[in-house]
Amino acid sequence: MLGTYISESEKETLALGESFAAQLHGGEIVALRGELGSGKTVFVKGVCRGLGSTDVVSSPTFVLINEYNGNRKIYHADLYRLETEAQLPALGLEELPSPDAVLFIEWPDIASKTLRYRFLVQCEQTGNMTRKFHIEERK
């Protein structure tokens, strides 16, 4: 499931996220990089569906962290509004990854010294409905 993928629609992005979910067994942190509108949250919606969640998935931009239930806990954080790394401990992100949970982080760069990502998903809007996703594993 590693590599570069082109999505021509929201439906294809959801399917890509669903397929990616098979890579997740618990304890992983997945970093999502990309500009606004590049498909990060839609990708997470697909992953949640792939992990058996029927919860409504939305961008956590204003609440910072959303939690979803599925075959395992799914945490979805958005660090866009953080200004400094010193704000991270208050969120408790280091405590969230566990053998029965997966953590997704949008705008992860501010936490790159604090958290170790297992996967990095680069998201790019390349056309009106077209998105490019590059998925790599960090070791």
DSSP file (Angstrom, degrees, kcal/mol; ACC not computed):
  #  RESIDUE AA STRUCTURE BP1 BP2  ACC     N-H-->O    O-->H-N    N-H-->O    O-->H-N    TCO  KAPPA ALPHA  PHI   PSI    X-CA   Y-CA   Z-CA
    1    1 A M              0   0    0      0, 0.0     2,-0.2     0, 0.0   134,-0.1   0.000 360.0 360.0 360.0  -0.9    0.0    0.0    0.0
    2    2 A L        +     0   0    0    132,-0.1     2,-0.3     2,-0.0   134,-0.2  -0.551 360.0  59.1 -80.5 151.8    3.1    2.2   -0.1
    3    3 A G  E    S-A  135   0A   0    132,-2.6   132,-3.3    -2,-0.2     2,-0.4  -0.867  88.1 -43.1 131.4-164.3    3.6    4.4   -3.1
    4    4 A T  E     -A  134   0A   0     -2,-0.3     2,-0.4   130,-0.2   130,-0.2  -0.894  48.5-175.9-112.6 135.7    1.9    7.2   -5.1
    5    5 A Y  E     -A  133   0A   0    128,-3.1   128,-3.1    -2,-0.4     2,-0.5  -0.974  15.8-146.1-132.6 142.7   -1.8    7.1   -5.9
    6    6 A I  E     -A  132   0A   0     -2,-0.4     2,-0.5   126,-0.2   126,-0.2  -0.930  12.5-163.8-109.1 131.9   -4.0    9.5   -8.0
    7    7 A S  E     -A  131   0A   0    124,-3.1   124,-2.7    -2,-0.5     3,-0.1  -0.964  12.3-173.5-116.4 131.2   -7.6   10.0   -7.0
    8    8 A E  S    S+     0   0    0     -2,-0.5     2,-0.3   122,-0.2    -1,-0.1   0.418  71.3  16.7-100.2  -1.3  -10.1   11.6   -9.4
    9    9 A S  S  > S-     0   0    0      1,-0.1     4,-1.9   122,-0.1     5,-0.1  -0.982  79.2-102.5-161.1 166.2  -13.0   11.9   -6.9
   10   10 A E  H  > S+     0   0    0     -2,-0.3     4,-2.7     1,-0.2     5,-0.2   0.887 120.8  57.8 -61.7 -38.5  -13.9   11.9   -3.3
   11   11 A K  H  > S+     0   0    0      1,-0.2     4,-2.1     2,-0.2    -1,-0.2   0.900 106.7  47.5 -59.5 -42.0  -15.2    8.4   -3.7
   12   12 A E  H  > S+     0   0    0      2,-0.2     4,-2.2     1,-0.2    -1,-0.2   0.868 110.6  51.8 -68.9 -35.8  -11.8    7.2   -4.9
   13   13 A T  H  X S+     0   0    0     -4,-1.9     4,-2.3     2,-0.2    -2,-0.2   0.912 109.3  50.0 -66.5 -41.3  -10.1    9.0   -2.0
   14   14 A L  H  X S+     0   0    0     -4,-2.7     4,-2.4     1,-0.2    -2,-0.2   0.916 110.9  49.7 -60.1 -43.5  -12.4    7.2    0.4
   15   15 A A  H  X S+     0   0    0     -4,-2.1     4,-2.3     2,-0.2    -2,-0.2   0.878 108.8  52.5 -64.7 -38.1  -11.6    3.9   -1.2
   16   16 A L  H  X S+     0   0    0     -4,-2.2     4,-2.4     2,-0.2    -1,-0.2   0.929 110.3  47.9 -63.1 -44.9   -7.8    4.6   -0.9
   17   17 A G  H  X S+     0   0    0     -4,-2.3     4,-1.6     1,-0.2    -2,-0.2   0.901 110.0  52.8 -61.0 -41.5   -8.2    5.4    2.8
   18   18 A E  H  < S+     0   0    0     -4,-2.4     4,-0.5     1,-0.2    -2,-0.2   0.916 110.6  47.1 -60.1 -43.8  -10.2    2.2    3.2
   19   19 A S  H >< S+     0   0    0     -4,-2.3     3,-1.2     1,-0.2     4,-0.2   0.897 108.7  54.7 -64.7 -40.6   -7.5    0.2    1.5
   20   20 A F  H >< S+     0   0    0     -4,-2.4     3,-2.5     1,-0.3     4,-0.3   0.827  92.6  73.1 -62.6 -31.4   -4.8    1.8    3.7
   21   21 A A  G >< S+     0   0    0     -4,-1.6     3,-1.7     1,-0.3    -1,-0.3   0.789  83.0  68.7 -55.2 -29.3   -6.7    0.8    6.8
   22   22 A A  G <  S+     0   0    0     -3,-1.2    -1,-0.3    -4,-0.5    -2,-0.2   0.708  92.5  60.4 -64.3 -18.9   -5.5   -2.8    6.2
   23   23 A Q  G <  S+     0   0    0     -3,-2.5     2,-0.5    -4,-0.2    -1,-0.3   0.608  89.7  87.9 -79.7 -12.7   -2.0   -1.6    7.1
   24   24 A L    <   +     0   0    0     -3,-1.7     3,-0.1    -4,-0.3    78,-0.1  -0.782  36.9 159.0-102.1 123.0   -3.0   -0.5   10.5
   25   25 A H        -     0   0    0     -2,-0.5    -1,-0.1     1,-0.2     2,-0.1   0.406  65.2 -74.7-118.1  -2.3   -2.9   -2.9   13.4
   26   26 A G  S    S+     0   0    0     74,-0.1    -1,-0.2    46,-0.1    76,-0.2  -0.038 107.0  55.9 114.7 141.9   -2.8   -0.5   16.4
   27   27 A G  S    S+     0   0    0     74,-3.7    75,-0.2    71,-1.1     2,-0.2   0.335  74.7 132.6  90.1  -6.0   -0.2    1.7   17.9
   28   28 A E        -     0   0    0     73,-0.3    75,-2.5    70,-0.2     2,-0.5  -0.484  44.5-153.8 -82.6 148.8    0.6    3.5   14.6
   29   29 A I  E     -b  103   0A   0     87,-0.2    89,-2.6    73,-0.2    90,-1.7  -0.991  12.3-163.5-115.0 128.5    0.9    7.3   14.2
   30   30 A V  E     -bc 104 119A   0     73,-3.2    75,-2.8    -2,-0.5     2,-0.4  -0.960   4.3-154.0-117.5 119.4    0.1    8.5   10.7
   31   31 A A  E     -bc 105 120A   0     88,-2.8    90,-3.1    -2,-0.5     2,-0.5  -0.761   5.8-161.0 -92.0 136.0    1.2   12.0    9.7
   32   32 A L  E     -bc 106 121A   0     73,-3.0    75,-1.4    -2,-0.4     2,-0.4  -0.966   9.0-175.0-120.2 116.2   -0.8   13.7    6.9
   33   33 A R  E     + c   0 122A   0     88,-2.6    90,-3.4    -2,-0.5     2,-0.2  -0.883  27.9 103.3-110.6 142.4    0.8   16.6    5.1
   34   34 A G        -     0   0    0     -2,-0.4    90,-0.2    88,-0.2    73,-0.1  -0.727  62.9 -84.6 158.9 154.8   -0.9   18.8    2.6
   35   35 A E    >   -     0   0    0     88,-0.4     3,-1.7    -2,-0.2     5,-0.3  -0.134  66.2 -67.5 -69.2 170.2   -2.5   22.2    2.0
   36   36 A L  T 3  S+     0   0    0      1,-0.3    -1,-0.2     2,-0.1    89,-0.1  -0.361 124.6  20.5 -56.9 136.0   -6.1   23.0    2.8
   37   37 A G  T 3  S+     0   0    0     -3,-0.1    -1,-0.3     1,-0.1    -2,-0.1   0.567  85.2 121.1  81.3   9.1   -8.4   21.0    0.5
   38   38 A S  S <  S-     0   0    0     -3,-1.7    86,-0.3    85,-0.1    94,-0.1   0.513  88.2 -98.8 -87.2  -2.9   -5.8   18.4   -0.5
   39   39 A G  S  > S+     0   0    0     -4,-0.1     4,-2.4    84,-0.1     5,-0.2   0.566  78.9 132.9 105.2   9.9   -7.9   15.5    0.8
   40   40 A K  H  > S+     0   0    0     -5,-0.3     4,-2.0     1,-0.2     5,-0.1   0.944  78.7  40.7 -60.2 -51.0   -6.4   14.8    4.3
   41   41 A T  H  > S+     0   0    0      1,-0.2     4,-2.3     2,-0.2    -1,-0.2   0.875 114.0  52.6 -69.9 -36.7   -9.8   14.5    6.1
   42   42 A V  H  > S+     0   0    0      2,-0.2     4,-2.0     1,-0.2    -1,-0.2   0.901 108.3  52.2 -64.4 -39.4  -11.5   12.6    3.3
   43   43 A F  H  X S+     0   0    0     -4,-2.4     4,-2.1     1,-0.2    -2,-0.2   0.929 109.6  48.8 -59.6 -45.6   -8.6   10.1    3.4
   44   44 A V  H  X S+     0   0    0     -4,-2.0     4,-2.9     1,-0.2    -2,-0.2   0.878 106.3  57.2 -63.6 -37.5   -9.1    9.7    7.2
   45   45 A K  H  X S+     0   0    0     -4,-2.3     4,-2.2     1,-0.2    -1,-0.2   0.925 108.0  47.6 -56.8 -44.1  -12.9    9.2    6.6
   46   46 A G  H  X S+     0   0    0     -4,-2.0     4,-2.4     2,-0.2    -2,-0.2   0.900 110.7  50.9 -64.6 -41.1  -12.0    6.3    4.3
   47   47 A V  H  X S+     0   0    0     -4,-2.1     4,-1.6     2,-0.2    -2,-0.2   0.932 109.2  51.4 -61.5 -45.4   -9.6    4.8    6.9
   48   48 A C  H  <>S+     0   0    0     -4,-2.9     5,-2.9     1,-0.2     3,-0.3   0.915 110.1  48.8 -59.5 -42.8  -12.2    5.1    9.6
   49   49 A R  H ><5S+     0   0    0     -4,-2.2     3,-1.6     1,-0.2    -1,-0.2   0.915 109.9  52.2 -61.4 -42.3  -14.7    3.2    7.3
   50   50 A G  H 3<5S+     0   0    0     -4,-2.4    -1,-0.2     1,-0.3    -2,-0.2   0.747 107.0  53.6 -65.7 -23.7  -12.0    0.6    6.7
   51   51 A L  T 3<5S-     0   0    0     -4,-1.6    20,-4.3    -3,-0.3    21,-0.4   0.216 125.5-101.4 -95.6  13.4  -11.5    0.2   10.4
   52   52 A G  T < 5S+     0   0    0     -3,-1.6     2,-0.3    18,-0.3    -3,-0.2   0.619  70.6 148.9  83.8  13.0  -15.3   -0.4   10.9
   53   53 A S      < -     0   0    0     -5,-2.9    -1,-0.3    -6,-0.2    17,-0.2  -0.637  28.2-178.9 -84.4 137.6  -16.3    3.0   12.2
   54   54 A T        +     0   0    0     15,-0.4    -1,-0.1    -2,-0.3    16,-0.1   0.245  47.1 121.7-109.9   7.6  -19.7    4.3   11.4
   55   55 A D  S    S-     0   0    0     14,-0.5     2,-0.5     1,-0.1    13,-0.1  -0.301  75.4-101.7 -67.8 154.1  -19.0    7.6   13.2
   56   56 A V        -     0   0    0      1,-0.0     2,-0.5    -2,-0.0    -1,-0.1  -0.692  39.5-150.1 -76.5 122.7  -19.3   10.9   11.4
   57   57 A V        +     0   0    0     -2,-0.5     2,-0.3    -3,-0.0   -12,-0.1  -0.840  24.9 162.4-101.7 128.1  -15.8   12.0   10.6
   58   58 A S        -     0   0    0     -2,-0.5     8,-0.1   -14,-0.0    -2,-0.0  -0.935  46.6 -81.0-139.7 163.6  -15.0   15.7   10.4
   59   59 A S        -     0   0    0     -2,-0.3     3,-0.4     1,-0.1     4,-0.2  -0.449  30.5-148.9 -65.7 130.9  -12.0   17.9   10.4
   60   60 A P     >  +     0   0    0      0, 0.0     4,-2.8     0, 0.0    18,-0.4   0.072  56.8 126.6 -88.0  26.8  -10.8   18.5   14.0
   61   61 A T  T  4 S+     0   0    0      1,-0.2    20,-0.2     2,-0.2    17,-0.0   0.860  80.5  30.8 -53.2 -42.0   -9.5   22.0   13.1
   62   62 A F  T  4 S+     0   0    0     -3,-0.4    -1,-0.2     1,-0.1    -3,-0.0   0.718 127.9  38.8 -94.8 -21.9  -11.4   23.8   15.9
   63   63 A V  T  4 S-     0   0    0     -4,-0.2     2,-1.4     1,-0.1    -2,-0.2   0.553  92.6-144.5-101.7 -10.1  -11.5   21.0   18.5
   64   64 A L  S  < S+     0   0    0     -4,-2.8    14,-2.4    14,-0.0     2,-0.4  -0.203  75.3  42.1  75.7 -40.9   -7.9   19.8   17.8
   65   65 A I  E     -D   77   0A   0     -2,-1.4     2,-0.3    12,-0.2    12,-0.2  -0.983  60.9-172.3-140.4 128.5   -8.7   16.1   18.4
   66   66 A N  E     -D   76   0A   0     10,-2.5    10,-2.7    -2,-0.4     2,-0.4  -0.869  12.5-150.2-110.1 150.8  -11.6   13.9   17.4
   67   67 A E  E     -D   75   0A   0     -2,-0.3     2,-0.3     8,-0.2     8,-0.2  -0.981  13.4-174.5-123.9 133.1  -12.1   10.3   18.6
   68   68 A Y  E     -D   74   0A   0      6,-2.9     6,-2.3    -2,-0.4     2,-0.4  -0.922  17.2-134.2-126.4 151.6  -13.9    7.7   16.6
   69   69 A N        +     0   0    0     -2,-0.3   -14,-0.5     4,-0.2   -15,-0.4  -0.866  44.9 120.6-106.4 139.3  -14.9    4.1   17.4
   70   70 A G  S    S-     0   0    0     -2,-0.4   -18,-0.3     2,-0.4   -17,-0.1  -0.677  85.9 -35.1-159.1-144.6  -14.3    1.2   15.1
   71   71 A N  S    S+     0   0    0    -20,-4.3     2,-0.3    -2,-0.2   -19,-0.1   0.721 137.2   5.1 -63.3 -19.7  -12.4   -2.1   15.3
   72   72 A R  S    S-     0   0    0    -21,-0.4    -2,-0.4    30,-0.0    29,-0.2  -0.946 101.4 -77.2-151.1 166.5  -10.0    0.0   17.3
   73   73 A K  E     - e   0 101A   0     27,-2.3    29,-1.9    -2,-0.3     2,-0.5  -0.426  42.5-158.5 -66.6 142.5   -9.9    3.6   18.6
   74   74 A I  E     -De  68 102A   0     -6,-2.3    -6,-2.9    27,-0.2     2,-0.4  -0.990   5.3-167.2-127.4 121.9   -9.1    6.2   16.0
   75   75 A Y  E     -De  67 103A   0     27,-3.0    29,-3.0    -2,-0.5     2,-0.5  -0.909   0.6-167.9-109.1 137.9   -7.8    9.6   17.1
   76   76 A H  E     -De  66 104A   0    -10,-2.7   -10,-2.5    -2,-0.4     2,-0.3  -0.942   9.5-176.3-131.3 107.5   -7.7   12.4   14.5
   77   77 A A  E     -De  65 105A   0     27,-3.4    29,-3.2    -2,-0.5     2,-0.4  -0.785  14.8-162.3-108.8 148.4   -5.7   15.5   15.4
   78   78 A D  E     - e   0 106A   0    -14,-2.4     3,-0.4   -18,-0.4    29,-0.2  -0.967   6.9-179.2-129.6 113.8   -5.3   18.7   13.6
   79   79 A L    >   +     0   0    0     27,-2.4     3,-1.3    -2,-0.4    28,-0.1   0.230  49.4 112.1 -98.8  13.7   -2.3   20.8   14.7
   80   80 A Y  T 3  S+     0   0    0      1,-0.3    -1,-0.2    26,-0.1    27,-0.1   0.846  78.1  48.5 -55.0 -38.9   -2.9   23.7   12.3
   81   81 A R  T 3  S+     0   0    0     -3,-0.4    -1,-0.3   -20,-0.2     2,-0.2   0.553  86.0 105.9 -84.8  -7.8   -3.9   26.2   15.0
   82   82 A L    <   -     0   0    0     -3,-1.3     3,-0.1     1,-0.1    28,-0.1  -0.504  47.3-170.8 -73.6 141.5   -0.9   25.4   17.3
   83   83 A E        +     0   0    0      1,-0.2     2,-0.3    -2,-0.2    -1,-0.1   0.755  65.1  22.2-101.8 -31.1    1.7   28.1   17.3
   84   84 A T  S >  S-     0   0    0      1,-0.1     3,-1.5     0, 0.0    -1,-0.2  -0.951  70.1-119.8-138.5 157.1    4.5   26.5   19.3
   85   85 A E  G >  S+     0   0    0     -2,-0.3     3,-1.7     1,-0.3    -1,-0.1   0.759 107.5  74.3 -62.5 -25.9    5.7   23.0   20.2
   86   86 A A  G 3  S+     0   0    0      1,-0.3     4,-0.3     2,-0.2    -1,-0.3   0.690  87.3  62.4 -63.3 -18.3    5.3   23.9   23.9
   87   87 A Q  G X  S+     0   0    0     -3,-1.5     3,-0.5     1,-0.2     4,-0.5   0.627  83.7  81.9 -81.0 -13.7    1.5   23.6   23.3
   88   88 A L  G X>>S+     0   0    0     -3,-1.7     3,-2.0    -4,-0.2     4,-0.9   0.902  78.8  60.8 -62.5 -46.3    1.7   19.9   22.5
   89   89 A P  G >45S+     0   0    0      0, 0.0     3,-0.7     0, 0.0    -1,-0.2   0.832  97.3  61.2 -55.4 -32.0    1.9   18.4   26.0
   90   90 A A  G <45S+     0   0    0     -3,-0.5    -2,-0.2    -4,-0.3    -3,-0.1   0.762 100.1  55.7 -65.6 -23.8   -1.5   19.8   26.9
   91   91 A L  G <45S-     0   0    0     -3,-2.0    -1,-0.2    -4,-0.5    -3,-0.1   0.752  97.5-140.3 -79.8 -24.1   -3.1   17.8   24.0
   92   92 A G  T XX5 +     0   0    0     -4,-0.9     3,-1.3    -3,-0.7     4,-0.5   0.768  47.1 150.4  71.8  25.8   -1.7   14.5   25.4
   93   93 A L  G >4< +     0   0    0     -5,-0.6     3,-1.1     1,-0.3    -1,-0.1   0.830  64.4  63.2 -60.9 -33.0   -0.9   13.1   22.0
   94   94 A E  G 34 S+     0   0    0      1,-0.3    -1,-0.3     2,-0.2    -2,-0.0   0.752 102.7  50.9 -64.5 -22.4    2.0   11.0   23.3
   95   95 A E  G <4 S+     0   0    0     -3,-1.3    -1,-0.3     1,-0.1    -2,-0.2   0.617  95.6  72.8 -89.2 -13.9   -0.5    9.0   25.4
   96   96 A L  S << S+     0   0    0     -3,-1.1     2,-0.3    -4,-0.5    -2,-0.2   0.909  71.5  84.0 -76.3 -43.7   -2.9    8.2   22.5
   97   97 A P        +     0   0    0      0, 0.0     5,-0.1     0, 0.0   -68,-0.1  -0.439  58.0 148.5 -64.5 126.2   -1.1    5.6   20.4
   98   98 A S    >   -     0   0    0      3,-0.4     3,-2.2    -2,-0.3   -71,-1.1  -0.914  64.7 -88.9-146.7 170.4   -1.7    2.2   22.0
   99   99 A P  T 3  S+     0   0    0      0, 0.0   -71,-0.1     0, 0.0     3,-0.0   0.716 129.2  41.6 -58.9 -18.7   -2.0   -1.4   20.8
  100  100 A D  T 3  S+     0   0    0    -74,-0.1   -27,-2.3   -73,-0.1     2,-0.3   0.137 111.7  63.3-114.4  21.1   -5.7   -0.8   20.3
  101  101 A A  E <   - e   0  73A   0     -3,-2.2   -74,-3.7   -29,-0.2    -3,-0.4  -0.975  57.3-153.8-143.8 156.3   -5.6    2.7   18.8
  102  102 A V  E     - e   0  74A   0    -29,-1.9   -27,-3.0    -2,-0.3     2,-0.5  -0.985  13.0-151.3-128.4 140.4   -4.4    4.6   15.8
  103  103 A L  E     -be  29  75A   0    -75,-2.5   -73,-3.2    -2,-0.4     2,-0.4  -0.961   6.8-167.8-117.9 125.2   -3.5    8.3   15.7
  104  104 A F  E     -be  30  76A   0    -29,-3.0   -27,-3.4    -2,-0.5     2,-0.5  -0.924   6.9-165.8-107.3 135.3   -3.8   10.5   12.6
  105  105 A I  E     -be  31  77A   0    -75,-2.8   -73,-3.0    -2,-0.4     2,-0.3  -0.957   5.6-161.3-128.1 115.3   -2.2   14.0   12.7
  106  106 A E  E    S+be  32  78A   0    -29,-3.2   -27,-2.4    -2,-0.5   -73,-0.2  -0.713  83.4  16.9 -87.4 146.2   -2.9   16.7   10.2
  107  107 A W  S >  S+     0   0    0    -75,-1.4     3,-0.6    -2,-0.3    -1,-0.2   0.967  81.1 169.5  55.9  58.4   -0.3   19.5   10.0
  108  108 A P  G >   +     0   0    0      0, 0.0     3,-2.0     0, 0.0     4,-0.3   0.545  43.2  95.9 -80.8  -9.4    2.2   17.3   11.8
  109  109 A D  G >  S+     0   0    0      1,-0.3     3,-1.3     2,-0.2     4,-0.3   0.817  78.5  58.8 -58.4 -33.7    5.4   19.3   11.4
  110  110 A I  G <  S+     0   0    0     -3,-0.6    -1,-0.3     1,-0.3     3,-0.2   0.741 111.8  42.5 -67.0 -20.6    5.1   21.1   14.8
  111  111 A A  G X> S+     0   0    0     -3,-2.0     4,-2.8     1,-0.1     3,-0.9   0.292  80.4 107.3-105.3   8.3    5.2   17.7   16.5
  112  112 A S  T <4 S+     0   0    0     -3,-1.3    -1,-0.1    -4,-0.3     5,-0.1   0.749  82.1  46.7 -65.4 -23.9    7.9   16.1   14.4
  113  113 A K  T 34 S+     0   0    0     -4,-0.3    -1,-0.3    -3,-0.2    -2,-0.1   0.712 118.7  41.9 -84.9 -21.3   10.5   16.2   17.3
  114  114 A T  T <4 S+     0   0    0     -3,-0.9     2,-0.4     1,-0.1    -2,-0.2   0.842 113.0  45.3 -94.2 -39.8    8.0   14.8   19.8
  115  115 A L     <  -     0   0    0     -4,-2.8     2,-0.6    -7,-0.2    -1,-0.1  -0.850  67.8-139.1-115.7 144.4    6.2   12.0   18.0
  116  116 A R        -     0   0    0     -2,-0.4     2,-0.3    -3,-0.1   -87,-0.2  -0.896  21.8-148.2-101.7 116.6    7.5    9.2   15.8
  117  117 A Y        -     0   0    0     -2,-0.6   -87,-0.2     1,-0.2     3,-0.1  -0.637  13.6-164.9 -85.1 138.0    5.3    8.6   12.7
  118  118 A R  S    S+     0   0    0    -89,-2.6    20,-3.2    -2,-0.3     2,-0.4   0.844  80.4  24.3 -83.9 -39.7    5.0    5.2   11.3
  119  119 A F  E     -cF  30 137A   0    -90,-1.7   -88,-2.8    18,-0.3     2,-0.5  -0.958  63.8-157.8-128.2 146.3    3.5    6.4    8.1
  120  120 A L  E     -cF  31 136A   0     16,-2.7    16,-2.5    -2,-0.4     2,-0.6  -0.993   7.6-166.4-120.4 126.3    3.6    9.7    6.2
  121  121 A V  E     -cF  32 135A   0    -90,-3.1   -88,-2.6    -2,-0.5     2,-0.5  -0.950   5.2-159.8-114.6 112.1    0.9   10.5    3.8
  122  122 A Q  E     -cF  33 134A   0     12,-2.9    12,-2.4    -2,-0.6     2,-0.4  -0.820  11.6-165.2 -90.6 124.4    1.6   13.5    1.5
  123  123 A C  E     + F   0 133A   0    -90,-3.4   -88,-0.4    -2,-0.5     2,-0.4  -0.922  10.0 176.0-116.1 135.8   -1.6   14.9    0.0
  124  124 A E  E     - F   0 132A   0      8,-2.1     8,-3.0    -2,-0.4     2,-0.7  -0.994  28.1-137.3-142.8 132.6   -1.7   17.3   -3.0
  125  125 A Q  E     + F   0 131A   0     -2,-0.4     6,-0.2     6,-0.2   -87,-0.1  -0.803  28.3 169.1 -86.2 118.5   -4.5   18.8   -4.9
  126  126 A T        -     0   0    0      4,-2.1     2,-0.3    -2,-0.7     5,-0.2   0.471  63.5  -0.5-110.6  -5.2   -3.5   18.6   -8.6
  127  127 A G  S    S-     0   0    0      3,-1.5    -1,-0.1     1,-0.1     0, 0.0  -0.931  94.9 -70.5-165.1-177.9   -6.8   19.5  -10.2
  128  128 A N  S    S+     0   0    0     -2,-0.3    -1,-0.1     1,-0.2  -120,-0.0   0.930 131.7   2.1 -53.8 -51.3  -10.3   20.5   -9.4
  129  129 A M  S    S+     0   0    0   -121,-0.1     2,-0.4    -3,-0.1    -1,-0.2   0.405 111.8 105.2-113.5  -2.3  -11.2   17.0   -8.2
  130  130 A T        +     0   0    0   -122,-0.1    -4,-2.1  -124,-0.0    -3,-1.5  -0.666  43.3 178.8 -90.8 133.0   -7.9   15.3   -8.6
  131  131 A R  E     -AF   7 125A   0   -124,-2.7  -124,-3.1    -2,-0.4     2,-0.5  -0.957  17.3-148.5-128.3 148.2   -5.6   14.5   -5.6
  132  132 A K  E     -AF   6 124A   0     -8,-3.0    -8,-2.1    -2,-0.3     2,-0.5  -0.976  13.3-168.2-117.0 131.3   -2.2   12.9   -5.4
  133  133 A F  E     -AF   5 123A   0   -128,-3.1  -128,-3.1    -2,-0.5     2,-0.5  -0.976   5.9-169.4-120.7 127.9   -1.4   10.8   -2.4
  134  134 A H  E     -AF   4 122A   0    -12,-2.4   -12,-2.9    -2,-0.5     2,-0.5  -0.975   9.7-167.2-116.9 119.7    2.1    9.6   -1.6
  135  135 A I  E     +AF   3 121A   0   -132,-3.3  -132,-2.6    -2,-0.5     2,-0.3  -0.921  12.0 169.0-112.5 124.7    2.3    7.0    1.2
  136  136 A E  E     - F   0 120A   0    -16,-2.5   -16,-2.7    -2,-0.5     2,-0.4  -0.959  29.1-127.7-133.7 154.2    5.6    6.1    2.8
  137  137 A E  E     - F   0 119A   0     -2,-0.3     2,-0.4   -18,-0.2   -18,-0.3  -0.842  18.3-146.8-101.4 135.7    6.6    4.2    5.9
  138  138 A R              0   0    0    -20,-3.2   -22,-0.0    -2,-0.4    -2,-0.0  -0.849 360.0 360.0-100.1 135.2    9.1    5.7    8.3
  139  139 A K              0   0    0     -2,-0.4    -1,-0.1   -20,-0.0   -21,-0.1   0.392 360.0 360.0-118.0 360.0   11.4    3.4   10.1
